[in-house]
Amino acid sequence: MFRKSLIWKIYPAFLVITTISLIIISSYATHTMKSLIFQQFSKNLLSQCRSIESQIQRELLTGNLAAIAQFCKSLGEKTDLRISIVLADGKVIADSQENPEKMENHLSRPEITEALEGKISSSTRRSSTLHQNMIYLAIPIKNENKVIGAIRTSVSVAQVEQILSQLNLHISIGVLIISVFCALISFFAYRRITSPLEEISKGVERFAKGEFHEKIFSSSSDDIQNLANSMNQMAEQLSNRIETVFRQRNEQNAILSSMVEGVLAIDENGHVLSLNKACAKILGIPLEKQISKAIGEIVRNNELMKLIDRILSGSEPFEENIVVLEGSDERFLQVHGAALLDSNGKKFGAAFVLNDVTRLKKLENLRRDFVANVSHELKTPITSIKGFVETLLEGAINDPNDAQRFLKIVEKHADRLNSIIEDLLLLSRIEQDAERTTLETEMVPLKDLLSEAIQTCDLKATENNIFVELQCPEDIQVKVNQRLFCQAVVNLIDNAIKYSPSGNPVEVVGTNLESENVITVRDSGCGIPKEHFPRLGERFYRVDKARSRQQGGTGLGLAIVKHIVQAHFGKLSFESEIGKGSSFQIHLPFHSDS
C-alpha cells in the first residue's frame, strides 16, 4: 500500500489552512467593502436629496408641478440617478425616468412610508416600475414641521455589483498570487526539514525488514545527524540480538520438529505458548493458528485437562498414563508435566511431553494374545498325542486294532502341529520379505492365476459337493509374486468351501477398475456376525472355534492372506450377512504396465 511521506501529510494541511484563511479574509473584506460601498451610495443619495430639498419645497408651495418634473428630468440625466417626488397622499408627481401619471400610488413603499412619517429611510429592493434591484433613500419635505411630501433618490444595484465584481476580481488575483507564493516558500521550507526525516524513515523501514547492513546518513542539522547515529547504533544491536534469537529459535524448532513426542507449553492463564507437530498430531488439531489460544479450546479430553490444571495449581512434576478416545478407538498417552519457571524462580506456565504409546500397547497385547493362542493351539494336539502315546505304552499297543486307531489319531494331531508350524513360518517369511522389500513380482494373467488356485482346491470342493465358478476377463494382468498370491487366493477359496453348505456354488470374480484390480471370493454360507469384523485377520482368531477345528483350520488362513496382500501394497476387505454368506475382496493397486 502507498504510504505518504511526511511532507505530504503536513504540507497539504498547511495549504488548506492558508487557502481557507485567505478565502475567509477575502470574503470578509469583500463583505466589508460591499457594506461600505452601500453606505457610500446611501450617503451620496442623501446628499442629492438634501441639495434639492429647498428647491423642491419652494416649488411645491407655489404649486409649480411642471417645474418640479422638468427639474427632476434634468437632474436625473446629469447625475444618472433616479429622482422621484411623492406627495403626502402617496401620489408621484415627478420622476426622472418614468411618466408619473402611469405610476401607481407609492404610499405602500417602505421608504416612502417612513419618509412621510418624518424619518430618513433607505431600502434595497426590486422596483416594480423598472423591474430591477434598486437602492432607495427618501427624506421628508416639511413646511412648518408638517410633512407635505417626500424626495426619493435611487440608484441601480447593478452599478454597485459592477464595482464589487471588479473589486472581487482584484482580490481573487491577489489571493491567488499570495497562495502560490506561500505554497512555494512553505514547500521549500518543509523540504529542508522533511528530507532528512524521510531518509531516516526509509532507513528505519529497512531496519524493520531486517536489512541492517545499510546505514543512515544525514547532512542536515546536528540534531538530525545525532538521531541518525542513534538509529544506526540501535540497528547494530538489533541485528546481533535478532541473529542470536533466530539461531536459538531454529535450534529449538529443529529439536521439537524432530521429536516423536508431543511438546506443549502453556502460560499461567492457560493459553498456548508453543506446541510441535507431534503434539498437534496427537491432539488431532491443525498446527497452524494454535498459539495464544486457550488450552480448553484445543484439548477435549477431561483427564488431560485435569493434569494441566494439576500443574497450573502448583503441584510437583508428574508422569501419568491416560486413555484418549478417538472415535471408537482407544489411544494410550504417556504424559510428563512440569512447571515453567523464569530466572527468578517464579512460575509462569507449564510444559507437557506427550508420548503416544498406543502402538506399543497394541503390540504388547498382540504379543500376549499370540503367546496365549499359540500355547493353546499347540497344547491341544500335544496333550492328545501325549495321552494316546501313554495309552499305547500302558498296553494298548498290544491290541492291533486299538494301536492302529490311536496311531492314526496321533498322526492327525502331528499333522495339525506341522500345519500350524508351516503357517507360522510362512507368515514369518512374508513379513521378512515385505520388510526387506525383496518380494519378487512379475506380470501374470489374472485368469490363469485364479484357475490355478481353483484347481488346487478342486479335490476339496468335489468332496463337499461344491462347484467353484470363475468369472474373469482374459486381458487382466496383475503384477504379483505368483506363488504367494496364489496361496492367498487358495486360502480364501478353501475357507469359502469349508463354510458353504453342500451343493451351493462358490464364486471367484476378477475385475479391473480404474485404479485397482479386485479379486472377489463369494460364498453362500452362514455369514459372520458384525461383532467379529474388527478382529478378522488376526492370528489364531476364529469366529466359530469348534467348527474351525473340526474343519482342520489353524486359525492362520486369513492372517496369511492379509499379510500377502499387504506385501503387494494392496488391502483386504470383506462383507457378510448372517444366513446369506460372505464376500472377501483383494484390492491390488493398478500398474501402468498391467
C-alpha positions as CSV (number, residue, x, y, z in Angstrom):
1,M,0.0,0.0,0.0
2,F,1.3,3.5,-0.9
3,R,2.4,5.4,2.2
4,K,2.5,9.2,2.1
5,S,5.8,10.9,3.1
6,L,5.8,13.3,6.0
7,I,5.8,16.4,3.7
8,W,2.6,15.2,2.1
9,K,1.0,14.7,5.4
10,I,1.8,18.2,6.7
11,Y,2.1,20.4,3.5
12,P,-1.4,19.8,2.1
13,A,-2.9,20.7,5.5
14,F,-0.8,23.9,5.6
15,L,-2.0,24.8,2.1
16,V,-5.6,24.1,3.0
17,I,-5.4,26.2,6.2
18,T,-3.6,29.0,4.3
19,T,-6.1,28.9,1.4
20,I,-9.1,28.8,3.8
21,S,-7.7,31.7,5.8
22,L,-7.2,33.8,2.6
23,I,-10.7,32.9,1.4
24,I,-12.2,33.9,4.8
25,I,-10.2,37.1,4.8
26,S,-11.1,38.0,1.2
27,S,-14.7,37.1,1.9
28,Y,-14.7,39.3,5.0
29,A,-13.0,42.1,3.0
30,T,-15.5,41.8,0.2
31,H,-18.4,41.8,2.6
32,T,-17.0,44.9,4.4
33,M,-16.3,46.7,1.1
34,K,-19.8,45.9,-0.1
35,S,-21.2,47.4,3.1
36,L,-19.0,50.4,2.8
37,I,-20.0,50.9,-0.9
38,F,-23.7,50.6,0.0
39,Q,-23.1,53.1,2.8
40,Q,-21.3,55.5,0.4
41,F,-24.1,55.2,-2.1
42,S,-26.6,55.9,0.6
43,K,-24.6,59.0,1.7
44,N,-24.5,60.2,-1.9
45,L,-28.2,59.7,-2.3
46,L,-28.8,61.6,0.9
47,S,-26.6,64.4,-0.3
48,Q,-28.5,64.7,-3.5
49,C,-31.8,64.7,-1.6
50,R,-30.5,67.5,0.7
51,S,-29.2,69.5,-2.2
52,I,-32.6,69.7,-4.0
53,E,-34.8,69.7,-0.9
54,S,-35.1,73.5,-0.6
55,Q,-35.9,74.0,-4.3
56,I,-38.5,71.2,-4.4
57,Q,-40.1,72.6,-1.2
58,R,-40.4,76.1,-2.8
59,E,-41.9,74.7,-6.0
60,L,-44.4,72.6,-4.1
61,L,-45.6,75.5,-2.0
62,T,-46.1,77.5,-5.2
63,G,-47.8,74.6,-6.9
64,N,-45.4,74.6,-9.9
65,L,-45.5,70.9,-10.5
66,A,-44.3,71.2,-14.1
67,A,-41.1,73.0,-13.0
68,I,-40.6,70.1,-10.5
69,A,-41.0,67.5,-13.2
70,Q,-38.6,69.3,-15.5
71,F,-36.1,69.8,-12.7
72,C,-36.1,66.0,-11.8
73,K,-35.7,65.1,-15.5
74,S,-32.8,67.4,-16.0
75,L,-31.0,66.5,-12.7
76,G,-31.5,62.7,-13.3
77,E,-29.9,62.9,-16.7
78,K,-26.9,64.8,-15.3
79,T,-26.4,62.5,-12.2
80,D,-27.5,59.2,-13.6
81,L,-29.8,58.9,-10.6
82,R,-33.5,58.3,-10.4
83,I,-35.3,61.1,-8.6
84,S,-38.9,60.8,-7.6
85,I,-41.2,63.4,-5.8
86,V,-44.1,62.0,-3.9
87,L,-46.9,64.0,-2.2
88,A,-48.2,63.2,1.3
89,D,-51.0,61.1,-0.1
90,G,-48.6,58.9,-2.0
91,K,-49.1,60.3,-5.4
92,V,-46.0,60.6,-7.6
93,I,-45.8,64.0,-9.2
94,A,-42.4,63.8,-10.8
95,D,-39.9,61.0,-11.8
96,S,-36.7,61.3,-13.7
97,Q,-37.1,58.0,-15.6
98,E,-40.8,57.3,-15.8
99,N,-44.1,59.1,-16.5
100,P,-45.6,59.9,-13.1
101,E,-49.1,59.6,-14.5
102,K,-48.5,55.9,-15.3
103,M,-47.0,55.2,-11.9
104,E,-49.1,53.7,-9.1
105,N,-49.5,55.2,-5.6
106,H,-46.3,54.9,-3.6
107,L,-47.8,55.1,-0.2
108,S,-47.1,51.4,0.3
109,R,-43.4,51.7,-0.4
110,P,-41.4,51.2,2.8
111,E,-39.0,54.1,2.3
112,I,-41.9,56.5,1.3
113,T,-44.0,55.4,4.3
114,E,-41.2,56.2,6.7
115,A,-40.3,59.4,5.0
116,L,-43.9,60.7,5.2
117,E,-43.7,59.9,8.9
118,G,-40.8,62.4,9.1
119,K,-37.9,60.0,9.0
120,I,-35.0,59.5,6.7
121,S,-35.4,56.0,5.3
122,S,-33.4,53.7,2.9
123,S,-34.1,50.3,1.5
124,T,-32.8,47.9,-1.2
125,R,-35.5,46.1,-3.1
126,R,-36.8,45.3,-6.6
127,S,-38.5,48.1,-8.4
128,S,-42.0,47.1,-9.7
129,T,-41.7,50.0,-12.2
130,L,-38.2,49.4,-13.6
131,H,-38.1,45.7,-12.8
132,Q,-34.6,45.7,-11.4
133,N,-33.0,45.9,-7.9
134,M,-32.6,49.4,-6.6
135,I,-31.1,51.2,-3.6
136,Y,-33.6,53.8,-2.4
137,L,-33.2,56.7,0.0
138,A,-36.1,59.0,0.9
139,I,-36.3,62.2,3.1
140,P,-39.4,64.1,4.1
141,I,-40.3,67.6,2.7
142,K,-41.6,69.7,5.5
143,N,-43.4,73.0,5.8
144,E,-43.6,74.4,9.4
145,N,-43.0,70.9,10.8
146,K,-45.7,69.4,8.6
147,V,-44.7,66.8,6.1
148,I,-46.1,67.8,2.7
149,G,-44.2,65.2,0.6
150,A,-41.1,63.2,0.1
151,I,-38.0,63.3,-2.1
152,R,-36.7,59.8,-3.1
153,T,-33.4,59.2,-4.9
154,S,-32.3,55.7,-6.1
155,V,-29.6,54.0,-8.0
156,S,-29.5,50.6,-9.6
157,V,-27.8,47.8,-7.7
158,A,-26.2,46.7,-10.9
159,Q,-23.9,49.7,-10.7
160,V,-22.8,48.6,-7.2
161,E,-22.4,45.0,-8.3
162,Q,-20.3,46.1,-11.2
163,I,-18.0,47.9,-8.8
164,L,-18.0,44.8,-6.5
165,S,-17.2,42.4,-9.3
166,Q,-14.2,44.5,-10.3
167,L,-13.1,44.6,-6.6
168,N,-13.6,40.8,-6.2
169,L,-11.5,40.2,-9.3
170,H,-8.6,42.2,-7.9
171,I,-9.0,40.5,-4.5
172,S,-9.1,37.0,-6.1
173,I,-6.0,37.7,-8.1
174,G,-4.3,38.9,-5.0
175,V,-5.3,35.8,-3.0
176,L,-4.1,33.5,-5.8
177,I,-0.7,35.3,-6.0
178,I,-0.3,35.2,-2.3
179,S,-1.4,31.5,-2.1
180,V,1.1,30.5,-4.8
181,F,3.9,32.5,-3.2
182,C,3.1,30.9,0.2
183,A,2.9,27.4,-1.3
184,L,6.3,27.8,-2.9
185,I,8.0,29.3,0.1
186,S,6.5,26.7,2.5
187,F,7.2,23.8,0.2
188,F,10.9,24.6,0.1
189,A,11.0,25.2,3.8
190,Y,9.2,21.9,4.5
191,R,11.5,20.0,2.1
192,R,14.6,21.2,4.1
193,I,13.0,19.8,7.2
194,T,11.4,16.6,6.0
195,S,14.0,15.3,3.5
196,P,16.4,14.2,6.3
197,L,13.5,12.8,8.2
198,E,12.3,10.9,5.2
199,E,15.8,9.4,4.8
200,I,15.7,8.3,8.4
201,S,12.2,6.9,7.9
202,K,13.4,4.9,5.0
203,G,16.3,3.7,7.0
204,V,14.1,2.6,9.8
205,E,11.8,0.7,7.4
206,R,14.9,-1.1,6.1
207,F,15.8,-2.0,9.7
208,A,12.2,-3.2,10.3
209,K,12.7,-5.6,7.3
210,G,15.9,-6.9,8.7
211,E,18.2,-5.0,6.3
212,F,20.8,-3.8,8.8
213,H,23.8,-3.6,6.5
214,E,22.9,-0.2,5.0
215,K,23.4,2.7,7.5
216,I,21.5,6.0,7.7
217,F,23.5,9.2,6.7
218,S,22.2,12.7,7.0
219,S,23.8,16.0,6.0
220,S,21.3,18.1,7.9
221,S,21.5,19.7,11.3
222,D,23.4,18.2,14.2
223,D,20.2,17.2,15.9
224,I,19.0,15.1,13.0
225,Q,22.5,13.6,12.5
226,N,22.6,12.6,16.1
227,L,19.2,10.9,15.6
228,A,20.6,9.1,12.6
229,N,23.6,7.9,14.6
230,S,21.4,6.6,17.4
231,M,19.3,4.7,14.9
232,N,22.4,3.1,13.4
233,Q,23.6,2.0,16.8
234,M,20.2,0.6,17.6
235,A,20.2,-1.3,14.3
236,E,23.5,-2.9,15.0
237,Q,22.4,-4.0,18.4
238,L,19.1,-5.3,17.0
239,S,21.0,-7.2,14.3
240,N,23.1,-9.0,16.8
241,R,20.2,-9.8,19.1
242,I,17.9,-11.0,16.2
243,E,20.7,-13.2,14.9
244,T,21.0,-14.8,18.3
245,V,17.3,-15.2,18.7
246,F,16.9,-16.7,15.2
247,R,19.7,-19.1,15.8
248,Q,18.2,-20.2,19.1
249,R,14.7,-20.5,17.7
250,N,15.9,-22.5,14.7
251,E,17.8,-24.9,17.0
252,Q,14.7,-25.2,19.2
253,N,12.4,-25.7,16.2
254,A,14.7,-28.3,14.7
255,I,14.8,-30.2,18.0
256,L,11.0,-30.0,18.6
257,S,10.2,-30.9,14.9
258,S,12.4,-34.0,15.0
259,M,10.9,-35.3,18.3
260,V,8.3,-38.0,18.0
261,E,7.0,-36.9,21.4
262,G,4.5,-34.1,21.5
263,V,5.6,-31.0,23.4
264,L,3.1,-28.4,24.7
265,A,3.8,-25.3,26.6
266,I,1.1,-23.0,28.2
267,D,1.2,-19.8,30.3
268,E,-0.3,-19.5,33.7
269,N,-3.6,-18.3,32.2
270,G,-3.9,-21.5,30.2
271,H,-3.0,-20.0,26.8
272,V,-0.8,-22.0,24.4
273,L,2.8,-20.7,24.2
274,S,4.2,-23.4,21.9
275,L,3.5,-26.8,20.5
276,N,5.2,-29.0,18.0
277,K,4.0,-31.1,15.0
278,A,3.9,-34.3,17.0
279,C,1.7,-32.7,19.7
280,A,-0.7,-31.4,17.1
281,K,-1.0,-34.8,15.6
282,I,-1.5,-36.5,19.0
283,L,-4.2,-34.0,19.9
284,G,-5.8,-34.2,16.4
285,I,-5.6,-30.5,15.7
286,P,-4.0,-28.4,12.9
287,L,-0.6,-27.0,13.8
288,E,-1.4,-23.5,12.4
289,K,-3.0,-20.7,14.4
290,Q,-3.0,-22.5,17.8
291,I,-0.6,-20.1,19.5
292,S,-2.3,-17.9,22.1
293,K,-5.5,-20.0,22.0
294,A,-7.0,-21.1,25.3
295,I,-6.0,-24.7,26.1
296,G,-9.6,-25.6,26.7
297,E,-10.3,-24.8,23.0
298,I,-7.9,-27.4,21.6
299,V,-7.9,-30.1,24.3
300,R,-11.2,-32.1,24.6
301,N,-10.0,-34.8,27.0
302,N,-11.1,-34.4,30.6
303,E,-8.2,-36.5,32.0
304,L,-5.6,-34.4,30.2
305,M,-7.3,-31.2,31.3
306,K,-7.1,-32.4,34.9
307,L,-3.4,-33.0,34.6
308,I,-2.9,-29.5,33.1
309,D,-4.9,-27.9,36.0
310,R,-2.9,-30.0,38.4
311,I,0.4,-28.4,37.3
312,L,-1.0,-24.9,37.0
313,S,-2.4,-25.2,40.5
314,G,1.1,-25.7,41.8
315,S,1.8,-29.4,42.2
316,E,5.1,-31.2,41.6
317,P,6.2,-32.8,38.3
318,F,4.4,-36.0,37.4
319,E,4.2,-38.8,34.9
320,E,0.8,-40.3,34.2
321,N,-0.8,-42.7,31.6
322,I,-4.2,-41.7,30.2
323,V,-6.5,-43.1,27.6
324,V,-7.9,-40.9,24.8
325,L,-10.9,-41.9,22.7
326,E,-10.5,-41.2,19.0
327,G,-13.9,-42.2,17.6
328,S,-14.3,-45.8,18.6
329,D,-10.6,-46.4,19.0
330,E,-8.5,-46.0,22.2
331,R,-5.2,-44.2,22.2
332,F,-2.8,-44.5,25.1
333,L,-0.8,-41.5,26.1
334,Q,2.1,-41.2,28.5
335,V,2.1,-37.6,29.9
336,H,5.0,-35.9,31.6
337,G,4.2,-32.5,33.2
338,A,6.3,-29.8,34.9
339,A,6.1,-26.1,35.8
340,L,7.9,-23.4,33.7
341,L,10.0,-21.1,35.9
342,D,11.6,-17.8,35.0
343,S,15.0,-16.6,36.0
344,N,13.7,-15.6,39.5
345,G,12.1,-19.0,40.1
346,K,8.6,-17.7,39.6
347,K,6.2,-20.0,37.8
348,F,4.8,-18.5,34.5
349,G,3.3,-21.6,32.9
350,A,3.7,-25.4,32.4
351,A,5.2,-27.7,29.9
352,F,4.0,-31.2,28.9
353,V,5.5,-34.0,26.9
354,L,3.0,-36.4,25.3
355,N,4.2,-39.8,24.2
356,D,1.7,-41.9,22.1
357,V,2.3,-45.5,23.3
358,T,-0.7,-46.9,21.6
359,R,1.3,-48.9,19.2
360,L,3.4,-50.3,22.0
361,K,0.3,-51.2,23.9
362,K,-1.2,-52.9,20.9
363,L,2.0,-54.8,20.2
364,E,2.1,-55.9,23.8
365,N,-1.5,-57.0,23.6
366,L,-0.8,-58.8,20.3
367,R,2.2,-60.5,21.7
368,R,0.3,-61.6,24.8
369,D,-2.6,-62.8,22.7
370,F,-0.3,-64.5,20.3
371,V,1.6,-66.3,23.0
372,A,-1.7,-67.4,24.6
373,N,-3.2,-68.5,21.3
374,V,0.0,-70.4,20.2
375,S,0.2,-72.1,23.5
376,H,-3.5,-73.0,23.3
377,E,-3.2,-74.2,19.7
378,L,-0.1,-76.3,20.4
379,K,-1.3,-77.6,23.7
380,T,-4.4,-79.3,22.4
381,P,-2.6,-81.6,19.8
382,I,0.4,-82.2,22.1
383,T,-1.9,-83.2,25.0
384,S,-3.8,-85.6,22.7
385,I,-0.5,-87.0,21.3
386,K,0.9,-87.5,24.8
387,G,-2.4,-89.0,26.1
388,F,-2.6,-91.6,23.3
389,V,1.1,-92.4,23.5
390,E,0.7,-93.1,27.2
391,T,-2.3,-95.3,26.4
392,L,-0.2,-97.2,23.9
393,L,2.6,-97.6,26.4
394,E,0.3,-98.9,29.0
395,G,-0.7,-101.8,26.8
396,A,-2.9,-100.7,24.1
397,I,-0.1,-101.2,21.6
398,N,-0.6,-104.9,22.0
399,D,-4.1,-104.7,20.6
400,P,-3.6,-104.2,16.8
401,N,-7.0,-102.5,16.3
402,D,-6.5,-100.0,19.1
403,A,-2.9,-99.4,18.3
404,Q,-3.8,-98.7,14.6
405,R,-6.6,-96.3,15.7
406,F,-4.5,-94.5,18.3
407,L,-1.6,-94.1,15.9
408,K,-3.8,-92.5,13.3
409,I,-5.1,-90.1,15.9
410,V,-1.5,-89.2,16.9
411,E,-0.7,-88.8,13.2
412,K,-3.6,-86.5,12.7
413,H,-2.5,-84.2,15.6
414,A,1.1,-84.4,14.4
415,D,-0.1,-83.2,11.0
416,R,-2.0,-80.4,12.7
417,L,1.1,-79.3,14.6
418,N,3.0,-79.4,11.4
419,S,0.3,-77.2,9.6
420,I,0.5,-74.7,12.4
421,I,4.3,-74.5,12.3
422,E,4.3,-74.3,8.5
423,D,1.7,-71.5,8.6
424,L,3.7,-69.6,11.2
425,L,6.9,-70.0,9.2
426,L,5.1,-68.8,6.1
427,L,3.8,-65.7,7.9
428,S,7.3,-65.0,9.2
429,R,8.8,-65.3,5.7
430,I,6.1,-63.0,4.2
431,E,6.8,-60.3,6.9
432,Q,10.5,-60.6,6.4
433,D,10.2,-60.3,2.6
434,A,7.9,-57.3,3.0
435,E,10.2,-55.5,5.4
436,R,13.2,-56.1,3.2
437,T,11.2,-55.1,0.1
438,T,12.7,-58.2,-1.7
439,L,9.4,-59.6,-2.9
440,E,9.9,-60.7,-6.5
441,T,6.9,-59.9,-8.7
442,E,6.0,-60.4,-12.3
443,M,3.1,-59.7,-14.7
444,V,0.8,-62.7,-14.9
445,P,-2.7,-63.1,-16.4
446,L,-5.2,-62.9,-13.5
447,K,-7.5,-65.5,-15.0
448,D,-4.7,-68.1,-15.2
449,L,-3.7,-67.4,-11.6
450,L,-7.3,-67.8,-10.3
451,S,-7.7,-71.0,-12.4
452,E,-4.6,-72.4,-10.7
453,A,-5.9,-71.6,-7.3
454,I,-9.3,-73.2,-8.1
455,Q,-7.6,-76.3,-9.4
456,T,-5.7,-76.6,-6.1
457,C,-9.0,-76.6,-4.2
458,D,-10.8,-78.8,-6.7
459,L,-10.5,-82.0,-4.7
460,K,-11.8,-80.5,-1.5
461,A,-14.7,-78.8,-3.5
462,T,-15.6,-82.2,-5.0
463,E,-15.6,-83.9,-1.6
464,N,-18.0,-81.1,-0.3
465,N,-20.2,-81.2,-3.5
466,I,-19.4,-77.6,-4.2
467,F,-18.8,-76.1,-7.6
468,V,-16.4,-73.2,-7.9
469,E,-17.4,-70.6,-10.6
470,L,-14.8,-68.4,-12.2
471,Q,-15.6,-65.0,-13.9
472,C,-12.6,-63.1,-15.1
473,P,-11.7,-61.4,-18.4
474,E,-8.8,-62.7,-20.4
475,D,-7.0,-59.4,-20.7
476,I,-6.4,-58.6,-17.0
477,Q,-2.8,-58.6,-16.0
478,V,-1.6,-58.3,-12.4
479,K,1.9,-57.7,-11.0
480,V,2.4,-60.2,-8.2
481,N,4.5,-62.9,-6.7
482,Q,2.7,-65.8,-8.3
483,R,3.4,-68.4,-5.6
484,L,2.4,-66.2,-2.7
485,F,-0.6,-64.6,-4.3
486,C,-1.9,-68.0,-5.5
487,Q,-1.6,-69.1,-1.8
488,A,-3.7,-66.1,-0.7
489,V,-6.5,-66.9,-3.2
490,V,-6.3,-70.6,-2.3
491,N,-6.9,-69.7,1.4
492,L,-9.9,-67.7,0.6
493,I,-11.4,-70.3,-1.7
494,D,-10.6,-73.0,0.9
495,N,-12.5,-71.0,3.6
496,A,-15.4,-70.5,1.3
497,I,-15.6,-74.2,0.6
498,K,-15.4,-75.1,4.3
499,Y,-18.3,-72.8,5.3
500,S,-20.6,-73.2,2.3
501,P,-23.5,-75.7,2.5
502,S,-23.1,-78.8,0.3
503,G,-24.4,-78.2,-3.2
504,N,-24.0,-74.4,-3.1
505,P,-21.6,-72.6,-5.5
506,V,-18.6,-70.5,-4.6
507,E,-18.0,-67.5,-6.9
508,V,-14.5,-66.3,-7.8
509,V,-14.6,-63.0,-9.7
510,G,-11.7,-60.9,-11.2
511,T,-12.5,-57.3,-12.3
512,N,-10.4,-54.4,-13.5
513,L,-11.4,-51.0,-12.2
514,E,-9.9,-47.5,-12.9
515,S,-7.3,-47.6,-10.1
516,E,-7.2,-51.2,-9.0
517,N,-7.8,-54.8,-9.7
518,V,-10.3,-56.6,-7.5
519,I,-10.5,-60.3,-6.8
520,T,-13.7,-61.4,-5.0
521,V,-14.4,-64.8,-3.4
522,R,-18.1,-65.1,-2.5
523,D,-19.8,-67.9,-0.7
524,S,-23.4,-68.6,0.5
525,G,-22.5,-69.9,3.9
526,C,-23.8,-69.0,7.4
527,G,-22.2,-65.5,7.4
528,I,-20.1,-63.7,10.0
529,P,-21.6,-61.6,12.8
530,K,-20.6,-57.9,12.7
531,E,-19.0,-58.0,16.2
532,H,-16.3,-60.2,14.8
533,F,-15.4,-57.9,11.9
534,P,-12.7,-55.8,13.7
535,R,-10.7,-59.0,14.6
536,L,-10.9,-60.8,11.3
537,G,-7.3,-61.4,10.0
538,E,-5.8,-61.7,13.5
539,R,-3.6,-64.8,14.1
540,F,-5.5,-67.8,15.5
541,Y,-8.7,-65.8,15.7
542,R,-11.8,-67.9,14.8
543,V,-15.4,-66.9,14.5
544,D,-16.6,-70.5,15.3
545,K,-13.8,-72.1,17.2
546,A,-15.3,-75.6,17.5
547,R,-16.3,-75.8,13.8
548,S,-13.0,-74.4,12.6
549,R,-11.0,-77.1,14.4
550,Q,-13.3,-79.8,13.1
551,Q,-12.6,-78.5,9.6
552,G,-8.9,-78.7,10.3
553,G,-8.1,-75.0,10.2
554,T,-5.2,-73.5,12.0
555,G,-6.7,-70.0,12.5
556,L,-3.9,-68.5,10.4
557,G,-5.5,-68.6,7.0
558,L,-6.9,-65.1,6.9
559,A,-3.8,-63.7,8.6
560,I,-1.7,-65.2,5.8
561,V,-4.0,-63.7,3.2
562,K,-3.9,-60.3,4.9
563,H,-0.1,-60.2,5.1
564,I,0.4,-61.5,1.5
565,V,-2.0,-58.7,0.2
566,Q,-0.2,-56.1,2.3
567,A,3.2,-57.3,0.9
568,H,1.7,-56.5,-2.6
569,F,0.7,-53.0,-1.3
570,G,-3.0,-54.0,-1.5
571,K,-5.7,-54.3,1.0
572,L,-8.2,-57.0,2.1
573,S,-11.9,-56.1,2.6
574,F,-15.0,-58.2,3.4
575,E,-18.8,-58.1,3.5
576,S,-21.0,-60.6,5.3
577,E,-24.6,-61.1,6.3
578,I,-25.9,-63.7,8.6
579,G,-27.6,-66.5,6.7
580,K,-26.6,-65.1,3.3
581,G,-22.9,-65.8,3.1
582,S,-19.7,-63.7,3.0
583,S,-17.6,-61.9,0.3
584,F,-13.9,-61.3,0.6
585,Q,-12.2,-58.8,-1.8
586,I,-8.5,-58.5,-2.5
587,H,-7.7,-54.9,-3.8
588,L,-4.5,-54.7,-5.8
589,P,-3.2,-51.3,-7.0
590,F,-3.3,-50.8,-10.7
591,H,0.0,-50.8,-12.5
592,S,0.6,-48.8,-15.7
593,D,2.2,-51.9,-17.4
594,S,-0.7,-54.2,-16.4
